[in-house]
Amino acid sequence: MRLIPLLIALLLALPAQAEGFITRLLNKPVPGGVAVVDLGPATTAPRATYQGKPLLVIHEDGQRWIAIVGLPLSVRPGSQQIEVDGQRRLSFQVDNRHYAEQRITLKNQQQVTPNPANLKRIEHELAEQTRAYRQFSPRQPSNLLFDRPVDGPLSSPFGLRRFFNGEERNPHSGLDFAAARGTPVRAPAAGRVILLGDYFFNGKTVFVDHGQGLISMFCHLSAIDVKLGDELPRGAVLGKVGATGRATGPHLHWNVSLNDARIDPAIFIGAFKP
C-alpha cells in the first residue's frame, strides 16, 4: 500500500506531455540552433511563422503538432515569439552560446578583398542562393534525423568567427567534413535539387529541398552528379568532394537552412555540442 502514494507523486512530477523523439533531437534553442515549440493538438496542421517566414510543422508521435524553428546566428538570447494561424502568439526562450574563432591564410587575395568585377559576380550569386534558401514547398521531410552526407570526420564546426588573412568575415555557416577528393557526397534525406552552380566562394554547389523550408547546401565539390529538378532518395549520390571555390583543401562544406536561417547541421546528425 505504501507504493500507491509514491506512484501518485511520481506521476504528478511527470510533464503533462512527455517530449517526443524529434523534440529531444532538435530542440537546441541557441543562436544558430533550433527551437521546438509545442502547438498543441488540432485536427489539421496549424500554420506558424517566425519573423514573417513560414515554419516547418509536423505531428509528433501522433499526439500534438510542433513547430520547428530555425534560429539565425544574429538572434539575441531571450524571449522570442512565433505566430500561429495569425491569431495567437507563443513564446520560447533562446539561450546563449559561445562560438570560437578561426584564422585562415589564403594565397588568393581576391578571395579576401575581391575587385569590382568579382564583387558584381558575388552579388548576383548571393541573390540566386538567397532565393533558393527562401523556397518553401509543402512536402514533409522524409526524415529529421539526417544521415551524414559523407564518410569522414568533422573538421571546422558551425558558427566559427572567421578571419581570412587577418580580416573578419561572415561566421562559418555550415559544417565541414574532412574527406579525400572524389569521396561520394550523399543526400542526408530525400529531396529535390533546386539549384546548381559554380560560385566564386562556394565552388561547385548543389542545393536540395527536403520540404517545408528545410534546405541542404553542399559546396566545394569536384563534380556534380545530379540535374536541376532531380528527385533524390535518401542516400543518393549528388556529387564528389573537392576544393573548388574558396577552399584551402578538399573537404565538404554542408549548410542546413530552416525558414531561411542557417543553422548548425550537427543538430540533425545527433552531433551537437553546447
C-alpha positions in Angstrom: 0.0 0.0 0.0 2.9 2.3 0.6 3.7 2.2 -3.1 0.5 3.9 -4.1 1.4 7.4 -2.7 4.8 7.1 -4.2 3.4 6.2 -7.6 1.0 9.1 -7.4 3.8 11.5 -6.6 5.9 10.3 -9.5 3.0 10.7 -11.9 2.4 14.2 -10.7 6.1 15.0 -11.2 6.0 14.0 -14.9 5.3 16.6 -17.6 1.7 16.7 -19.0 3.2 15.6 -22.3 6.5 13.8 -22.5 8.8 15.1 -25.1 8.9 13.1 -28.4 12.0 11.9 -30.2 12.1 14.8 -32.6 11.9 17.4 -29.8 14.7 15.7 -27.9 16.8 15.5 -31.1 16.3 19.0 -32.4 15.4 21.4 -29.5 18.7 23.3 -29.2 17.4 26.9 -28.7 20.6 28.9 -29.2 21.7 31.4 -31.9 22.3 29.2 -34.9 20.2 26.4 -33.3 16.7 25.1 -33.4 13.7 25.7 -31.1 10.8 23.2 -31.0 7.6 24.9 -30.0 4.5 22.8 -28.9 1.4 23.9 -30.8 -0.9 21.5 -29.0 -3.5 19.2 -30.6 -5.5 20.1 -33.6 -7.4 18.3 -36.4 -5.3 19.8 -39.1 -1.8 21.2 -39.2 -1.6 24.8 -37.8 0.2 27.4 -39.8 3.1 29.0 -37.9 5.5 31.8 -38.8 8.7 33.3 -37.2 9.9 36.7 -38.2 7.3 36.6 -41.0 8.6 33.4 -42.5 6.7 30.1 -42.6 7.8 27.3 -40.3 8.2 23.5 -40.6 5.2 22.0 -38.7 4.9 18.3 -38.0 2.7 15.9 -36.0 4.9 14.5 -33.3 4.2 11.0 -32.0 0.6 11.3 -33.2 -0.1 13.5 -30.1 0.5 17.1 -30.9 1.7 19.5 -33.5 5.1 21.1 -33.1 6.8 24.0 -35.0 10.5 23.5 -35.7 12.1 27.0 -35.7 15.5 27.8 -37.3 17.3 30.5 -35.3 19.8 32.7 -37.1 23.2 33.4 -35.6 22.1 37.0 -35.3 19.2 36.3 -32.9 19.6 37.7 -29.4 19.2 35.4 -26.4 16.0 35.9 -24.5 12.3 35.6 -25.3 11.2 35.1 -28.9 7.7 34.5 -30.3 6.1 32.6 -33.2 2.7 33.4 -34.6 0.1 30.6 -35.1 -2.8 30.7 -37.5 -2.5 34.5 -37.5 -4.4 34.5 -34.2 -2.1 33.7 -31.3 1.5 34.1 -30.3 3.6 31.5 -28.5 6.8 32.4 -26.7 10.0 30.4 -26.3 13.4 31.1 -24.8 16.7 31.4 -26.6 19.8 30.6 -24.6 23.3 31.9 -25.2 26.1 30.0 -27.0 29.8 30.9 -27.4 31.4 30.4 -30.8 35.2 30.1 -31.2 37.4 31.9 -33.7 39.2 30.5 -36.8 42.0 32.2 -38.6 42.7 31.2 -42.2 45.5 32.2 -44.6 44.6 32.4 -48.3 47.1 32.8 -51.1 44.5 34.3 -53.4 43.8 37.8 -52.0 40.8 38.1 -54.4 39.0 35.7 -52.1 39.5 38.1 -49.2 39.0 41.5 -50.9 37.5 40.9 -54.4 37.8 43.5 -57.1 34.7 45.3 -58.5 34.1 42.7 -61.3 34.2 39.8 -58.8 32.1 41.8 -56.3 29.4 42.1 -59.0 29.6 38.4 -59.7 29.4 37.6 -55.9 26.3 39.9 -55.5 24.5 38.0 -58.4 25.4 34.6 -56.9 24.3 35.6 -53.4 20.9 36.7 -54.7 20.5 33.4 -56.6 21.3 31.4 -53.5 19.2 33.5 -51.2 16.2 32.8 -53.4 16.9 29.1 -53.1 17.1 29.2 -49.3 13.8 31.0 -49.1 11.8 28.3 -51.0 9.0 26.7 -49.1 7.5 23.5 -50.5 4.5 21.7 -48.9 6.2 18.3 -48.8 7.0 16.8 -45.4 10.7 15.9 -44.9 11.3 12.2 -45.2 13.4 12.2 -42.0 14.7 14.7 -39.5 17.5 12.5 -38.1 19.8 13.0 -41.1 22.4 10.7 -42.4 25.9 12.1 -42.6 26.4 13.2 -46.2 30.0 12.0 -46.5 32.2 9.5 -44.8 34.8 11.5 -42.9 35.5 13.2 -39.5 34.0 16.6 -38.7 36.5 19.3 -39.1 35.5 23.0 -38.9 32.3 23.3 -36.8 29.4 25.7 -37.4 29.4 29.2 -36.2 33.2 29.9 -36.1 34.1 33.6 -36.3 36.3 33.6 -39.3 39.3 35.7 -40.1 40.8 35.5 -43.6 44.3 36.9 -43.8 43.6 38.8 -40.6 40.3 40.3 -41.8 37.0 39.2 -40.2 34.3 37.9 -42.5 30.9 36.2 -42.1 30.8 33.4 -39.5 31.1 29.8 -40.7 27.6 29.0 -41.8 27.9 25.2 -42.1 29.7 22.1 -41.0 32.9 20.8 -42.7 33.8 17.1 -43.2 37.4 16.2 -43.8 37.4 13.8 -46.8 39.6 13.0 -49.8 38.9 14.5 -53.2 36.4 12.3 -55.1 34.6 10.9 -52.0 30.9 10.5 -52.8 28.5 13.0 -51.2 25.1 11.6 -50.4 21.7 13.2 -49.7 21.1 13.0 -45.9 17.3 12.9 -46.6 15.1 12.7 -49.6 14.6 15.9 -51.6 14.6 17.8 -54.9 17.5 19.5 -56.5 16.5 23.2 -56.7 19.8 24.9 -57.6 23.2 24.0 -59.1 26.1 26.4 -59.6 29.8 27.0 -59.8 30.2 30.0 -57.5 33.1 32.4 -56.6 33.2 31.4 -52.9 31.4 28.1 -52.8 32.7 26.5 -56.0 30.6 23.7 -57.4 27.4 23.6 -55.4 24.2 21.7 -55.0 21.0 22.8 -53.2 18.5 20.2 -52.1 14.9 21.0 -50.8 13.9 18.5 -48.2 10.5 20.1 -47.6 8.8 23.0 -45.7 11.8 25.3 -45.7 14.4 22.7 -44.8 17.2 23.1 -47.3 20.7 21.5 -47.6 23.5 23.1 -49.5 26.7 21.2 -50.4 29.7 23.0 -51.8 33.4 23.0 -52.8 32.5 19.8 -54.9 34.9 18.5 -57.5 31.9 17.1 -59.5 28.1 17.4 -59.6 26.3 14.2 -60.4 22.7 15.4 -60.5 20.5 17.7 -62.6 18.2 20.5 -61.7 14.8 19.1 -60.7 16.0 15.6 -59.8 14.2 13.9 -57.0 16.8 12.3 -54.8 16.1 9.4 -52.4 17.8 9.4 -49.1 21.4 8.3 -49.7 21.6 9.2 -53.4 25.0 10.4 -54.6 24.8 14.0 -55.6 28.4 14.9 -56.1 32.0 14.3 -55.1 34.2 16.1 -52.5 36.6 18.7 -53.9 38.3 22.0 -53.2 36.6 24.4 -55.7 35.8 28.0 -54.7 37.3 29.4 -51.5 38.9 26.3 -50.0 42.3 25.5 -48.7 42.0 21.8 -49.4 39.5 19.0 -50.2 36.5 18.9 -47.8 32.7 19.0 -47.8 31.0 22.1 -46.6 27.4 21.3 -45.7 24.8 24.0 -44.9 21.4 23.4 -43.4 18.8 26.2 -43.6 15.4 26.2 -41.9 12.9 29.1 -42.5 15.8 30.9 -44.2 18.1 30.7 -41.1 21.4 29.0 -41.5 21.6 26.6 -38.5 24.1 24.0 -37.1 23.9 20.8 -39.2 25.3 18.9 -36.2 21.9 19.1 -34.6 20.4 16.9 -37.4 23.0 14.2 -37.1 23.0 13.9 -33.3 26.5 15.5 -33.0 25.5 18.9 -31.4 27.9 20.1 -28.7 26.6 23.0 -26.5 
